[in-house]
Structure formats: C-alpha cells, structure tokens
Amino acid sequence: VPPVGPTPVQPAAGRARVTAIVRAAESADLDALADLLTNCFHDRSGWFGWLHPFFRMGIYEDLRIRIRRSPQEYRCWIAIAGPHRPSTAIAVAPSHALPNELVGTVELSARSSMPLGWNGGRYPYIANLAVRPDCRRRGVAKQLLAICEATAQEWGFQDIYLHVLDDNQAARRLYERLGYRCVPAIAAPWPWSLGRPQRLFLHKRLA
Ligand SMILES: CC(C)(COP(=O)(O)OP(=O)(O)OC[C@H]1O[C@@H](n2cnc3c(N)ncnc32)[C@H](O)[C@@H]1OP(=O)(O)O)[C@@H](O)C(=O)NCCC(=O)NCCS
C-alpha cells in the first residue's frame, strides 16, 4: 500500500476530546483491526457470543490476504488516536482511546463484480467503515470517507459506491449528510428477504 500522509481528524465542535491520525493499515495492525471490525459488525449477545472468535478469525484472514496482496486499486486505512492535547486532556473520559490506539477503519477497492460490474466496468466501492463506539460522533468516519473519495478521484473515477443496511440509522444519516443517495433500481427490495434488513446501494457523484 503506498504511504498516505497522516491526516489529522478534526473533532466536532463541543466534543473535542480525541484527536486522530489516518494512515494506511499495515500487517502489524491486523489484530486490532480484526477486533474492531468484529465488535462493530457482530453481536456478542446470547449464542452469538460463542461464534465471535470464528467471525474474528474470518475477518482477520480476509484482511490479512487483502493487505498482504495489496492490489493496485485497493486501500485500507486506519484512524489511530493521536496525542492528547494538554488543553483537552482533562476532558478525556477514562473510556476514551489512548494515544496510538485504533479508533476507526475503512477499505476502498475498484470492483468489477455486481451490481455495477461485469458488463458495467469497474467502480470504486467503500467497505468495512467502522469507528470504535466510544470515539463516535467526532468526525472520524467523515474523515475516512473523505480520503476514500479523494483516492477514487485520483484513480480517475467520478462516482463512488457502497452498501448500507436499511436499519443502520447512524450510517444512513452519515452517508445522507455527505451526499450519498440510494440507487433505487438496485436497492429495490428482494421478495425473498424474509423480513431481514435490506442492503441499500448508495452512490455519490464526485465533483
Ligand atoms: C456509522 C459510523 C461509522 C459513524 O462513525 P462516526 O465516526 O461516529 O461518524 P462521524 O462522527 O464522522 O459522523 C458525521 C455525521 O454523520 C451523522 N451521524 C453519525 N452517526 C450518527 C448517529 N448515531 N446518529 C445520527 N447521526 C449520525 C451526523 O450528522 C454526524 O455529524 P455530527 O456528529 O456533527 O452531528 C459508526 O457509527 C460505526 O462504526 N457504526 C458501526 C459500523 C457501521 O455500521 N458501519 C457502517 C457500515 S455501512
């Protein structure tokens, strides 16, 4: 993965307790990344708790292969907590991230699979956006998405895409606010979804 200059994350006004730095993920980050993604995307309650190590193992292996192979149009970024600024350190709650701890991640790749690929060519696709629960609402996801969008443009694309579940209100608000819109023809409910949340396919035009 080509080096990416550290990008400071600007915390939202009034919640400025954590500063973060965004950089390309490395193999040494795999353990922390697998923990973050498993905790953010898999329920630990009841029987699911037993399955947690298996989900984690799958996530770890998938990531390890992607980061090691590092195809030309693939990036995985992480946000890590920066040093606590003396002026704000006093406001840092005990649960907040310590310097250098992983607080967020995102992946970007150029895909050629469905729903737009095969005959439709390649398109940039955002996946695995996640922010540590006690570091949310401080602009970390916004900053990670900004890097994805800038990189997609560097690769020569003018549009960017992602999936979100229709019951994921936090993520839908984030994407809505940043200009992502549903592609209705692709997001139409499937008759065999059996009451499970729908995957909505979102698009943003990169100006
Ligand atoms: C969705 C997620 C990535 C957002 O991360 P985040 O760092 O908290 O998001 P940001 O701080 O950058 O939010 C930017 C804006 O998005 C909107 N937003 C984000 N989370 C929100 C929430 N829970 N409720 C309402 N609006 C929200 C707000 O407009 C927010 O701006 P504000 O804080 O100034 O009001 C995070 O909640 C998460 O990791 N969720 C679990 C994993 C997941 O669902 N990933 C997305 C898969 S598609």
The ligand as an SDF file (V2000), in Angstrom:
LIG
                    3D

 48 50  0  0  0  0  0  0  0  0999 V2000
  -21.6000    4.6820   11.1890 C   0  0  0  0  0  0  0  0  0  0  0  0
  -20.2810    5.0370   11.8900 C   0  0  0  0  0  0  0  0  0  0  0  0
  -19.1180    4.5590   11.0190 C   0  0  0  0  0  0  0  0  0  0  0  0
  -20.2060    6.5660   12.0590 C   0  0  0  0  0  0  0  0  0  0  0  0
  -18.9190    6.9030   12.5850 O   0  0  0  0  0  0  0  0  0  0  0  0
  -18.6400    8.3000   13.3510 P   0  0  0  0  0  0  0  0  0  0  0  0
  -17.1880    8.4980   13.4170 O   0  0  0  0  0  0  0  0  0  0  0  0
  -19.4200    8.3250   14.6060 O   0  0  0  0  0  0  0  0  0  0  0  0
  -19.2990    9.3540   12.3330 O   0  0  0  0  0  0  0  0  0  0  0  0
  -18.9410   10.9160   12.2680 P   0  0  0  0  0  0  0  0  0  0  0  0
  -18.5970   11.4240   13.6180 O   0  0  0  0  0  0  0  0  0  0  0  0
  -17.9570   11.1530   11.1790 O   0  0  0  0  0  0  0  0  0  0  0  0
  -20.3740   11.4990   11.8540 O   0  0  0  0  0  0  0  0  0  0  0  0
  -20.5420   12.5300   10.8970 C   0  0  0  0  0  0  0  0  0  0  0  0
  -22.0100   12.8850   10.8180 C   0  0  0  0  0  0  0  0  0  0  0  0
  -22.8130   11.7340   10.4700 O   0  0  0  0  0  0  0  0  0  0  0  0
  -24.0650   11.7620   11.2070 C   0  0  0  0  0  0  0  0  0  0  0  0
  -24.0950   10.6770   12.2080 N   0  0  0  0  0  0  0  0  0  0  0  0
  -23.1120    9.8010   12.5070 C   0  0  0  0  0  0  0  0  0  0  0  0
  -23.5300    8.9460   13.4610 N   0  0  0  0  0  0  0  0  0  0  0  0
  -24.7970    9.2920   13.7670 C   0  0  0  0  0  0  0  0  0  0  0  0
  -25.7700    8.7840   14.6900 C   0  0  0  0  0  0  0  0  0  0  0  0
  -25.5100    7.7500   15.5110 N   0  0  0  0  0  0  0  0  0  0  0  0
  -26.9600    9.3850   14.7480 N   0  0  0  0  0  0  0  0  0  0  0  0
  -27.2520   10.4280   13.9480 C   0  0  0  0  0  0  0  0  0  0  0  0
  -26.3790   10.9790   13.0560 N   0  0  0  0  0  0  0  0  0  0  0  0
  -25.1730   10.4030   12.9640 C   0  0  0  0  0  0  0  0  0  0  0  0
  -24.0700   13.1030   11.9290 C   0  0  0  0  0  0  0  0  0  0  0  0
  -24.6380   14.0430   11.0320 O   0  0  0  0  0  0  0  0  0  0  0  0
  -22.5850   13.3580   12.1480 C   0  0  0  0  0  0  0  0  0  0  0  0
  -22.2830   14.7260   12.3210 O   0  0  0  0  0  0  0  0  0  0  0  0
  -22.4510   15.4110   13.8010 P   0  0  0  0  0  0  0  0  0  0  0  0
  -21.8080   14.4820   14.7960 O   0  0  0  0  0  0  0  0  0  0  0  0
  -21.7310   16.7110   13.6430 O   0  0  0  0  0  0  0  0  0  0  0  0
  -23.9300   15.5500   14.0180 O   0  0  0  0  0  0  0  0  0  0  0  0
  -20.2170    4.3840   13.3120 C   0  0  0  0  0  0  0  0  0  0  0  0
  -21.4160    4.6510   13.9890 O   0  0  0  0  0  0  0  0  0  0  0  0
  -19.9640    2.8850   13.2980 C   0  0  0  0  0  0  0  0  0  0  0  0
  -18.8260    2.4350   13.2930 O   0  0  0  0  0  0  0  0  0  0  0  0
  -21.0510    2.0620   13.2850 N   0  0  0  0  0  0  0  0  0  0  0  0
  -20.9000    0.5960   13.3090 C   0  0  0  0  0  0  0  0  0  0  0  0
  -20.3550    0.0610   11.9920 C   0  0  0  0  0  0  0  0  0  0  0  0
  -21.2110    0.5060   10.8210 C   0  0  0  0  0  0  0  0  0  0  0  0
  -22.4220    0.4800   10.8700 O   0  0  0  0  0  0  0  0  0  0  0  0
  -20.5350    0.9070    9.7190 N   0  0  0  0  0  0  0  0  0  0  0  0
  -21.1830    1.3500    8.5020 C   0  0  0  0  0  0  0  0  0  0  0  0
  -21.4180    0.1790    7.6080 C   0  0  0  0  0  0  0  0  0  0  0  0
  -22.2810    0.6710    6.1160 S   0  0  0  0  0  0  0  0  0  0  0  0
  1  2  1  0
  2  3  1  0
  2  4  1  0
  2 36  1  0
  4  5  1  0
  5  6  1  0
  6  7  2  0
  6  8  1  0
  6  9  1  0
  9 10  1  0
 10 11  2  0
 10 12  1  0
 10 13  1  0
 13 14  1  0
 14 15  1  0
 15 16  1  0
 15 30  1  0
 16 17  1  0
 17 18  1  0
 17 28  1  0
 18 19  1  0
 18 27  1  0
 19 20  2  0
 20 21  1  0
 21 22  1  0
 21 27  2  0
 22 23  1  0
 22 24  2  0
 24 25  1  0
 25 26  2  0
 26 27  1  0
 28 29  1  0
 28 30  1  0
 30 31  1  0
 31 32  1  0
 32 33  2  0
 32 34  1  0
 32 35  1  0
 36 37  1  0
 36 38  1  0
 38 39  2  0
 38 40  1  0
 40 41  1  0
 41 42  1  0
 42 43  1  0
 43 44  2  0
 43 45  1  0
 45 46  1  0
 46 47  1  0
 47 48  1  0
M  END
$$$$
